[in-house]
């Protein structure tokens, strides 16, 4: 018992080791603050204090001074924070080893889980599993490749047939009618079937697509798109068709589409036969790069074709196999505006060609580029025509089998836009009208008796673009511009609208600068959806590469992980025994206890995880197959694997299902209404599978493997994603399992020490 006069006991001065320990702890704290403030940026690698060797030395130093400081938890916390920073800094280097040993551990788990005891039996089972997985991957790759090709075509069709017309509107650029001798249902125009038993098929080209038009039983006109193959992105300016083949003239050559393959004369490209109903460019022609402005297939010989360009007339006698220039003395420097073949009332077979030698501006107007001009501003047509010098359009004719060449029929200083024959049945035949010509002053008709006369009642109005679309058939005469096509069954009948263009959003606001910018972007900066898709793919690859190379390079990481997996799988247990030899003898038993507990918990976790993946994959594949999701088996397997990612995994798996649905929609496997219904069922399947998994499957299977609060798991996943990105999401639960094992062993050792005391 101390008295009041006794001095207070003095504390002993700290030893040198304690002072060194305090300095080390303070220095480590300052370094941690600096390292986390500076981050893992590229500039930080130039700072010597942030070189990986510094945190390694700090960890060694803190380990050594651990015994000389009273508040040891501070040292432990600093060691953990330095280790985390070092792990993040060296993630690119460590990831191949983490993945390699992780795969080796999983393979070891699968190997021991096989229900075979003998070594050769397990080897055979492993080879069988690898072959099955390889076969599934090969089959899936082929199916995905096929679907991707179909999806590419579907996206192109959507871009040209839906997006551009909806955004910018459309403009008619060419028309033609195929007259076939047999009768077929739902063909148009064919409005006088009792008097005219022939079948007529109407083809229409817009600034974006080519359509075959049909009329249903109720008389409603509909379009059937035949846009595909090489015609995508090409502006069609001329069309010609018969029963089996369609020709389209563009600004860069001639294209062909076989509805029915030519008998005994399959077109080949190299050593492979070209498929039918796909547009292909007619190659090895003298006009490969020229603008095609007029095409005609002879009525009496569908193997003979005439093609008119901006500089010359060409013909083929073998369905486009070989080509010859027609009378270069006349047409080598003339722009062809129309070609007509007909059998006159006397039975003679004649060919008529309208051509113009004129200034470039007027040539563009006369050949179909008027559609572009009128599409930009309809009221500029008349003023544009008034500002160019007069041009002379001459019509020549040639009689088949005659010894004389091409003779001039007539000339006019009025611009001729199109030429067609009189195929109309009825009164017009009796009047001996043979030709119709659309000129800048209206529609004109020609007969041998009366010459050229202006046709009465042509649908014109002030400020309306010139009627430069012209074609005829037994059902009547068709004339139009870039916005409307009119039809007249007989010379005495009134003109009736046959079809009108689709109005786009840009038409209502075409004077707004932003609309002009969008139009310029869609039509010039993205000339084809393939180019846009290629750019998007490149940008996506660059983005993926930037993420992948942030972890040391995706390809390099996978390759190194494979090498590590091969070596680790051969002597997995030996590596861990070697690791234990690095632990001091005094702590080796504790380290073995920790490793044993971690291994047991991971084994239980993997058993539960594989079981849940298998069950969810089977349920998902069955559900998606019933709904009709493309690649249902693969999507179901992906859904099961994604279900291993806590909280967000099921929605990621559902995202794959919707991606497959979009691929099916783009590939044309189903329509938009069917797509919406299936998407609703997919959403119901996702929610139903998630509910079954959360209430029945996972609680029963995973309760023993990972007995952790779900909120803690969600928090761990979010932290892992923020710190390590994708790898953090995958490693979140295994890290929780490891931490849980360490805590369990530590608590067990603490209780044992208390019992011993």
MIDRENLUM-355456 format. One record per residue (C-alpha): residue in three letters; x, y negated, z. Coordinates in steps of 0.5 Angstrom, whole numbers, padded with zeros to 4 digits, always signed. Example, Ala and Ser with C-alpha at 12.3 -4.5 7.8 and 13.67 -1.06 7.14 Angstrom:
Ala+0025+0009+0016 Ser+0027+0002+0014 
END
This chain:
Unk+0000+0000+0000 Unk+0003-0007-0002 Unk+0003-0013+0002 Unk+0001-0020-0001 Unk+0009-0022+0000 Unk+0011-0016-0005 Unk+0013-0018-0012 Unk+0008-0015-0018 Unk+0012-0009-0021 Unk+0015-0011-0027 Unk+0014-0007-0034 Unk+0020-0005-0037 Unk+0023-0008-0043 Unk+0021-0005-0050 Unk+0027+0000-0053 Unk+0030-0001-0059 Unk+0026+0004-0062 Unk+0020+0001-0060 Unk+0022-0006-0063 Unk+0024-0002-0070 Unk+0017+0001-0070 Unk+0013-0005-0069 Unk+0017-0009-0074 Unk+0016-0003-0079 Unk+0008-0003-0078 Unk+0008-0010-0079 Unk+0012-0010-0085 Unk+0007-0004-0088 Unk+0001-0008-0086 Unk+0004-0014-0090 Unk+0006-0010-0096 Unk-0001-0007-0096 Unk-0004-0013-0096 Unk+0000-0016-0102 Unk-0001-0009-0106 Unk-0008-0009-0105 Unk-0008-0017-0107 Unk-0004-0016-0113 Unk-0008-0010-0115 Unk-0006-0005-0121 Unk-0005-0010-0126 Unk+0000-0009-0132 Unk+0004-0015-0129 Unk+0005-0012-0122 Unk+0009-0007-0125 Unk+0015-0012-0125 Unk+0015-0013-0118 Unk+0020-0009-0114 Unk+0016-0009-0108 Unk+0010-0005-0112 Unk+0015+0000-0115 Unk+0012+0007-0113 Unk+0019+0008-0109 Unk+0017+0003-0104 Unk+0011+0006-0102 Unk+0014+0013-0101 Unk+0019+0010-0097 Unk+0014+0006-0093 Unk+0010+0013-0092 Unk+0017+0016-0089 Unk+0019+0011-0085 Unk+0012+0010-0082 Unk+0012+0018-0081 Unk+0019+0017-0077 Unk+0016+0011-0072 Unk+0010+0015-0071 Unk+0012+0017-0064 Unk+0015+0011-0062 Unk+0008+0007-0062 Unk+0003+0007-0057 Unk-0003+0005-0062 Unk-0002+0011-0067 Unk-0008+0010-0070 Unk-0006+0004-0074 Unk+0000+0008-0077 Unk-0005+0013-0079 Unk-0009+0008-0082 Unk-0003+0005-0086 Unk-0001+0012-0088 Unk-0008+0013-0091 Unk-0008+0006-0095 Unk-0001+0007-0098 Unk-0003+0014-0100 Unk-0009+0012-0103 Unk-0006+0006-0107 Unk+0000+0010-0109 Unk-0005+0015-0112 Unk-0009+0010-0116 Unk-0002+0007-0118 Unk+0000+0014-0120 Unk-0006+0017-0123 Unk-0004+0018-0130 Unk+0002+0022-0128 Unk-0002+0026-0122 Unk-0008+0027-0126 Unk-0006+0033-0131 Unk-0003+0036-0124 Unk-0010+0035-0121 Unk-0014+0038-0127 Unk-0009+0044-0128 Unk-0009+0046-0121 Unk-0017+0045-0121 Unk-0018+0049-0127 Unk-0013+0054-0124 Unk-0017+0054-0118 Unk-0023+0055-0121 Unk-0021+0061-0126 Unk-0018+0064-0120 Unk-0025+0063-0116 Unk-0029+0066-0123 Unk-0023+0072-0123 Unk-0025+0074-0116 Unk-0032+0073-0117 Unk-0033+0078-0123 Unk-0036+0085-0120 Unk-0030+0089-0122 Unk-0025+0092-0118 Unk-0020+0094-0123 Unk-0015+0090-0127 Unk-0016+0092-0134 Unk-0024+0091-0133 Unk-0023+0084-0130 Unk-0019+0083-0136 Unk-0024+0085-0141 Unk-0029+0081-0138 Unk-0025+0075-0138 Unk-0024+0076-0146 Unk-0031+0078-0147 Unk-0033+0071-0143 Unk-0028+0067-0147 Unk-0031+0070-0154 Unk-0038+0069-0152 Unk-0036+0061-0150 Unk-0032+0061-0156 Unk-0038+0063-0161 Unk-0043+0059-0157 Unk-0038+0053-0158 Unk-0037+0054-0166 Unk-0044+0055-0167 Unk-0046+0049-0163 Unk-0041+0045-0167 Unk-0044+0047-0174 Unk-0051+0046-0172 Unk-0049+0039-0169 Unk-0045+0037-0175 Unk-0051+0039-0180 Unk-0055+0035-0175 Unk-0050+0029-0175 Unk-0050+0029-0183 Unk-0058+0029-0183 Unk-0058+0024-0178 Unk-0053+0019-0182 Unk-0058+0020-0188 Unk-0064+0018-0183 Unk-0060+0012-0180 Unk-0059+0010-0187 Unk-0066+0010-0189 Unk-0068+0007-0183 Unk-0063+0001-0184 Unk-0065+0000-0191 Unk-0073+0002-0191 Unk-0075-0001-0184 Unk-0070-0005-0181 Unk-0068-0010-0187 Unk-0075-0010-0190 Unk-0078-0012-0183 Unk-0073-0017-0181 Unk-0072-0020-0188 Unk-0078-0018-0192 Unk-0077-0014-0199 Unk-0077-0016-0206 Unk-0079-0012-0212 Unk-0073-0011-0217 Unk-0075-0006-0222 Unk-0081-0001-0224 Unk-0082+0005-0229 Unk-0087+0010-0230 Unk-0086+0017-0232 Unk-0092+0020-0236 Unk-0092+0028-0236 Unk-0097+0032-0240 Unk-0100+0036-0234 Unk-0104+0034-0229 Unk-0102+0034-0221 Unk-0106+0032-0215 Unk-0105+0025-0212 Unk-0101+0022-0217 Unk-0101+0014-0219 Unk-0103+0010-0223 Unk-0108+0015-0227 Unk-0114+0011-0226 Unk-0118+0014-0233 Unk-0117+0022-0232 Unk-0123+0024-0236 Unk-0120+0020-0242 Unk-0113+0021-0240 Unk-0111+0028-0238 Unk-0104+0026-0237 Unk-0100+0025-0230 Unk-0097+0019-0229 Unk-0092+0018-0223 Unk-0090+0010-0221 Unk-0083+0009-0219 Unk-0081+0002-0216 Unk-0075-0001-0214 Unk-0074-0006-0208 Unk-0068-0010-0206 Unk-0066-0004-0201 Unk-0070+0002-0203 Unk-0073+0007-0209 Unk-0080+0009-0208 Unk-0084+0014-0211 Unk-0091+0012-0211 Unk-0098+0016-0210 Unk-0105+0015-0209 Unk-0109+0019-0204 Unk-0116+0022-0204 Unk-0119+0016-0202 Unk-0115+0012-0207 Unk-0110+0009-0202 Unk-0103+0007-0205 Unk-0097+0010-0201 Unk-0090+0010-0202 Unk-0085+0016-0202 Unk-0078+0014-0201 Unk-0073+0018-0205 Unk-0067+0013-0203 Unk-0061+0018-0201 Unk-0054+0020-0203 Unk-0050+0015-0207 Unk-0056+0010-0208 Unk-0055+0007-0201 Unk-0053+0000-0201 Unk-0054-0001-0209 Unk-0059-0006-0212 Unk-0063-0003-0217 Unk-0064-0007-0223 Unk-0067-0002-0228 Unk-0071+0004-0228 Unk-0072+0010-0233 Unk-0076+0017-0231 Unk-0079+0023-0234 Unk-0081+0029-0231 Unk-0075+0032-0229 Unk-0070+0026-0228 Unk-0070+0019-0226 Unk-0064+0014-0228 Unk-0063+0008-0224 Unk-0058+0002-0226 Unk-0054-0002-0221 Unk-0049-0008-0221 Unk-0044-0002-0221 Unk-0046+0003-0226 Unk-0051+0008-0227 Unk-0054+0013-0222 Unk-0058+0020-0223 Unk-0063+0023-0219 Unk-0066+0030-0221 Unk-0073+0032-0219 Unk-0072+0039-0223 Unk-0065+0042-0225 Unk-0064+0042-0232 Unk-0065+0049-0235 Unk-0059+0052-0236 Unk-0055+0046-0236 Unk-0053+0045-0228 Unk-0049+0038-0227 Unk-0043+0040-0224 Unk-0038+0036-0220 Unk-0031+0039-0220 Unk-0032+0046-0219 Unk-0039+0045-0215 Unk-0046+0044-0217 Unk-0049+0038-0215 Unk-0056+0039-0211 Unk-0062+0036-0214 Unk-0066+0031-0211 Unk-0060+0027-0209 Unk-0057+0021-0213 Unk-0051+0021-0216 Unk-0047+0017-0220 Unk-0046+0018-0227 Unk-0039+0018-0228 Unk-0034+0018-0234 Unk-0038+0012-0238 Unk-0035+0006-0241 Unk-0040+0002-0237 Unk-0038+0005-0230 Unk-0037-0002-0227 Unk-0042-0006-0231 Unk-0048-0009-0229 Unk-0054-0004-0232 Unk-0060-0008-0234 Unk-0064-0004-0238 Unk-0065+0004-0239 Unk-0069+0008-0244 Unk-0070+0015-0245 Unk-0073+0017-0251 Unk-0080+0019-0251 Unk-0079+0025-0257 Unk-0072+0027-0254 Unk-0071+0027-0246 Unk-0063+0028-0247 Unk-0062+0022-0251 Unk-0061+0016-0247 Unk-0060+0008-0248 Unk-0057+0004-0243 Unk-0056-0004-0244 Unk-0051-0008-0240 Unk-0049-0015-0239 Unk-0044-0014-0245 Unk-0046-0008-0250 Unk-0051-0002-0251 Unk-0049+0005-0250 Unk-0053+0012-0252 Unk-0052+0019-0250 Unk-0055+0025-0254 Unk-0053+0030-0249 Unk-0057+0027-0242 Unk-0051+0023-0240 Unk-0045+0028-0241 Unk-0042+0023-0247 Unk-0043+0016-0249 Unk-0042+0012-0255 Unk-0042+0005-0256 Unk-0048+0003-0261 Unk-0047-0002-0266 Unk-0041-0006-0263 Unk-0041-0012-0268 Unk-0048-0014-0265 Unk-0048-0012-0258 Unk-0041-0012-0256 Unk-0042-0019-0253 Unk-0050-0019-0252 Unk-0053-0018-0246 Unk-0059-0013-0246 Unk-0065-0015-0243 Unk-0070-0009-0245 Unk-0070-0003-0249 Unk-0076+0001-0252 Unk-0077+0007-0256 Unk-0084+0009-0259 Unk-0088+0012-0264 Unk-0091+0007-0269 Unk-0099+0008-0272 Unk-0095+0011-0278 Unk-0092+0016-0274 Unk-0085+0013-0275 Unk-0080+0013-0269 Unk-0077+0007-0267 Unk-0072+0004-0262 Unk-0073-0004-0260 Unk-0067-0007-0256 Unk-0068-0015-0254 Unk-0061-0018-0253 Unk-0059-0025-0251 Unk-0053-0029-0252 Unk-0053-0034-0247 Unk-0049-0038-0241 Unk-0048-0034-0235 Unk-0053-0038-0231 Unk-0059-0036-0236 Unk-0056-0029-0237 Unk-0057-0028-0229 Unk-0064-0030-0229 Unk-0066-0026-0235 Unk-0063-0020-0233 Unk-0067-0019-0226 Unk-0062-0023-0222 Unk-0068-0027-0222 Unk-0071-0023-0216 Unk-0065-0025-0212 Unk-0066-0033-0214 Unk-0074-0032-0213 Unk-0073-0028-0206 Unk-0069-0034-0203 Unk-0073-0040-0206 Unk-0079-0038-0210 Unk-0080-0046-0212 Unk-0073-0046-0215 Unk-0074-0042-0221 Unk-0077-0047-0226 Unk-0072-0052-0224 Unk-0067-0047-0225 Unk-0069-0045-0232 Unk-0070-0053-0234 Unk-0063-0054-0232 Unk-0059-0049-0237 Unk-0058-0050-0244 Unk-0063-0046-0249 Unk-0062-0039-0250 Unk-0064-0035-0256 Unk-0067-0028-0255 Unk-0067-0023-0261 Unk-0070-0017-0262 Unk-0067-0011-0266 Unk-0070-0005-0268 Unk-0068+0002-0271 Unk-0072+0007-0275 Unk-0069+0014-0273 Unk-0067+0018-0279 Unk-0066+0012-0283 Unk-0060+0010-0287 Unk-0060+0003-0285 Unk-0058+0001-0278 Unk-0060-0004-0273 Unk-0065-0010-0276 Unk-0067-0016-0273 Unk-0075-0016-0271 Unk-0075-0023-0269 Unk-0072-0029-0265 Unk-0074-0034-0260 Unk-0071-0039-0256 Unk-0076-0037-0250 Unk-0072-0033-0245 Unk-0074-0026-0245 Unk-0074-0022-0239 Unk-0077-0015-0240 Unk-0080-0011-0246 Unk-0084-0005-0246 Unk-0088-0001-0251 Unk-0096-0001-0252 Unk-0098+0006-0249 Unk-0104+0004-0246 Unk-0110+0008-0249 Unk-0117+0005-0251 Unk-0118-0002-0255 Unk-0111-0004-0255 Unk-0109+0002-0259 Unk-0114+0000-0264 Unk-0111-0007-0265 Unk-0104-0004-0267 Unk-0101-0008-0261 Unk-0094-0004-0261 Unk-0090-0009-0256 Unk-0090-0013-0250 Unk-0085-0018-0248 Unk-0085-0022-0242 Unk-0082-0029-0243 Unk-0081-0035-0239 Unk-0088-0038-0242 Unk-0092-0032-0241 Unk-0093-0025-0243 Unk-0093-0024-0251 Unk-0095-0018-0255 Unk-0093-0016-0262 Unk-0096-0012-0268 Unk-0094-0011-0275 Unk-0100-0015-0278 Unk-0100-0021-0273 Unk-0093-0022-0271 Unk-0092-0025-0264 Unk-0098-0028-0260 Unk-0099-0030-0253 Unk-0103-0025-0249 Unk-0109-0028-0245 Unk-0110-0028-0238 Unk-0103-0027-0236 Unk-0103-0028-0228 Unk-0099-0034-0227 Unk-0099-0040-0223 Unk-0095-0047-0221 Unk-0089-0045-0218 Unk-0090-0038-0218 Unk-0083-0034-0220 Unk-0083-0031-0228 Unk-0086-0025-0229 Unk-0080-0021-0231 Unk-0082-0014-0229 Unk-0086-0010-0234 Unk-0088-0003-0236 Unk-0094+0001-0239 Unk-0097+0007-0239 Unk-0104+0010-0242 Unk-0107+0008-0235 Unk-0106+0001-0237 Unk-0101-0005-0237 Unk-0097-0007-0231 Unk-0093-0014-0230 Unk-0090-0017-0224 Unk-0085-0021-0220 Unk-0081-0020-0214 Unk-0087-0020-0209 Unk-0093-0018-0213 Unk-0095-0013-0219 Unk-0101-0013-0223 Unk-0105-0008-0227 Unk-0109-0009-0233 Unk-0113-0002-0235 Unk-0115-0005-0242 Unk-0114-0012-0246 Unk-0121-0015-0244 Unk-0120-0013-0236 Unk-0118-0017-0231 Unk-0111-0017-0228 Unk-0112-0014-0221 Unk-0106-0013-0216 Unk-0103-0006-0216 Unk-0098-0007-0210 Unk-0095-0013-0206 Unk-0088-0014-0202 Unk-0088-0013-0195 Unk-0087-0019-0191 Unk-0081-0020-0186 Unk-0080-0024-0180 Unk-0075-0028-0184 Unk-0080-0030-0189 Unk-0084-0034-0184 Unk-0078-0038-0182 Unk-0074-0038-0188 Unk-0072-0045-0187 Unk-0069-0044-0180 Unk-0061-0044-0180 Unk-0061-0038-0175 Unk-0065-0034-0180 Unk-0061-0036-0186 Unk-0055-0034-0181 Unk-0058-0027-0180 Unk-0060-0026-0187 Unk-0053-0027-0189 Unk-0050-0022-0184 Unk-0055-0017-0185 Unk-0054-0017-0193 Unk-0047-0019-0194 Unk-0043-0018-0187 Unk-0046-0011-0187 Unk-0047-0009-0194 Unk-0048-0002-0192 Unk-0050+0002-0186 Unk-0044+0007-0187 Unk-0039+0001-0186 Unk-0043-0002-0180 Unk-0043+0005-0177 Unk-0036+0006-0179 Unk-0034+0000-0175 Unk-0038+0002-0169 Unk-0035+0009-0169 Unk-0028+0005-0169 Unk-0030+0000-0164 Unk-0033+0006-0160 Unk-0026+0010-0161 Unk-0022+0004-0159 Unk-0026+0003-0152 Unk-0026+0010-0151 Unk-0018+0010-0152 Unk-0018+0004-0147 Unk-0021+0008-0142 Unk-0017+0014-0143 Unk-0010+0011-0144 Unk-0012+0008-0137 Unk-0011+0015-0134 Unk-0005+0016-0138 Unk-0008+0018-0145 Unk-0014+0023-0145 Unk-0010+0027-0150 Unk-0004+0027-0147 Unk-0008+0029-0140 Unk-0011+0035-0143 Unk-0005+0037-0146 Unk-0001+0037-0140 Unk-0007+0039-0136 Unk-0007+0046-0140 Unk+0000+0047-0139 Unk+0000+0046-0132 Unk-0006+0051-0132 Unk-0002+0056-0135 Unk+0004+0056-0130 Unk-0001+0055-0124 Unk-0005+0060-0126 Unk+0000+0065-0127 Unk+0003+0064-0119 Unk-0003+0060-0116 Unk-0002+0063-0109 Unk+0006+0062-0109 Unk+0006+0055-0111 Unk+0002+0054-0104 Unk+0006+0058-0100 Unk+0012+0054-0103 Unk+0008+0048-0101 Unk+0007+0051-0094 Unk+0015+0052-0093 Unk+0016+0044-0094 Unk+0012+0043-0087 Unk+0016+0044-0081 Unk+0015+0050-0077 Unk+0012+0047-0071 Unk+0006+0045-0075 Unk+0006+0051-0080 Unk+0000+0054-0077 Unk-0004+0048-0077 Unk-0003+0047-0084 Unk-0005+0054-0085 Unk-0011+0053-0081 Unk-0013+0047-0085 Unk-0011+0050-0092 Unk-0015+0057-0090 Unk-0021+0052-0088 Unk-0021+0048-0094 Unk-0021+0054-0099 Unk-0027+0058-0095 Unk-0031+0051-0096 Unk-0029+0050-0103 Unk-0030+0058-0105 Unk-0037+0057-0102 Unk-0038+0050-0105 Unk-0036+0053-0112 Unk-0041+0059-0111 Unk-0047+0055-0110 Unk-0045+0050-0115 Unk-0044+0055-0121 Unk-0051+0058-0118 Unk-0055+0052-0119 Unk-0052+0050-0126 Unk-0054+0057-0128 Unk-0061+0056-0126 Unk-0062+0049-0128 Unk-0059+0051-0135 Unk-0064+0056-0136 Unk-0070+0052-0134 Unk-0068+0046-0138 Unk-0066+0050-0144 Unk-0073+0054-0143 Unk-0077+0047-0142 Unk-0073+0044-0148 Unk-0074+0049-0153 Unk-0082+0049-0151 Unk-0082+0042-0152 Unk-0078+0042-0159 Unk-0071+0038-0157 Unk-0066+0040-0162 Unk-0060+0044-0159 Unk-0064+0046-0154 Unk-0059+0051-0151 Unk-0053+0046-0151 Unk-0057+0041-0148 Unk-0060+0045-0143 Unk-0053+0048-0141 Unk-0051+0040-0141 Unk-0056+0039-0136 Unk-0054+0044-0132 Unk-0047+0042-0132 Unk-0049+0035-0131 Unk-0053+0037-0125 Unk-0047+0038-0121 Unk-0046+0031-0121 Unk-0050+0028-0115 Unk-0055+0023-0115 Unk-0054+0021-0122 Unk-0052+0028-0126 Unk-0060+0030-0127 Unk-0061+0023-0131 Unk-0054+0024-0135 Unk-0057+0031-0137 Unk-0064+0028-0139 Unk-0060+0022-0143 Unk-0057+0028-0147 Unk-0064+0030-0149 Unk-0066+0024-0151 Unk-0060+0023-0155 Unk-0062+0030-0159 Unk-0069+0027-0160 Unk-0066+0021-0163 Unk-0062+0025-0167 Unk-0068+0029-0169 Unk-0072+0023-0171 Unk-0066+0020-0175 Unk-0065+0027-0179 Unk-0073+0027-0180 Unk-0074+0033-0176 Unk-0080+0029-0174 Unk-0084+0023-0174 Unk-0084+0017-0170 Unk-0091+0019-0166 Unk-0089+0026-0165 Unk-0082+0023-0163 Unk-0086+0019-0157 Unk-0090+0025-0155 Unk-0084+0029-0154 Unk-0080+0024-0151 Unk-0086+0023-0146 Unk-0085+0031-0145 Unk-0078+0031-0144 Unk-0079+0025-0138 Unk-0084+0030-0135 Unk-0079+0036-0136 Unk-0073+0032-0133 Unk-0077+0029-0127 Unk-0080+0036-0126 Unk-0073+0040-0126 Unk-0070+0035-0121 Unk-0076+0036-0116 Unk-0075+0043-0117 Unk-0068+0043-0116 Unk-0068+0038-0110 Unk-0074+0042-0106 Unk-0072+0049-0108 Unk-0066+0051-0111 Unk-0060+0046-0108 Unk-0063+0046-0101 Unk-0063+0054-0101 Unk-0056+0055-0104 Unk-0052+0049-0103 Unk-0054+0048-0095 Unk-0049+0052-0093 Unk-0043+0050-0098 Unk-0044+0042-0097 Unk-0048+0041-0090 Unk-0047+0033-0091 Unk-0052+0028-0091 Unk-0055+0026-0098 Unk-0054+0018-0097 Unk-0046+0020-0095 Unk-0046+0024-0102 Unk-0049+0018-0106 Unk-0044+0013-0102 Unk-0038+0017-0104 Unk-0040+0018-0111 Unk-0041+0010-0112 Unk-0034+0009-0108 Unk-0031+0014-0113 Unk-0033+0011-0119 Unk-0031+0004-0117 Unk-0024+0007-0115 Unk-0023+0012-0120 Unk-0028+0012-0125 Unk-0030+0018-0128 Unk-0025+0022-0125 Unk-0028+0019-0118 Unk-0035+0022-0120 Unk-0032+0029-0121 Unk-0028+0029-0115 Unk-0033+0026-0110 Unk-0036+0032-0107 Unk-0029+0036-0107 Unk-0026+0031-0103 Unk-0032+0031-0098 Unk-0031+0038-0098 Unk-0024+0037-0096 Unk-0025+0032-0091 Unk-0030+0036-0088 Unk-0026+0042-0087 Unk-0020+0038-0084 Unk-0025+0035-0079 Unk-0028+0042-0077 Unk-0021+0044-0076 Unk-0019+0038-0072 Unk-0025+0039-0068 Unk-0023+0046-0067 Unk-0016+0045-0065 Unk-0018+0039-0060 Unk-0023+0044-0057 Unk-0018+0049-0056 Unk-0013+0044-0053 Unk-0018+0042-0048 Unk-0020+0050-0046 Unk-0012+0051-0045 Unk-0012+0045-0040 
END
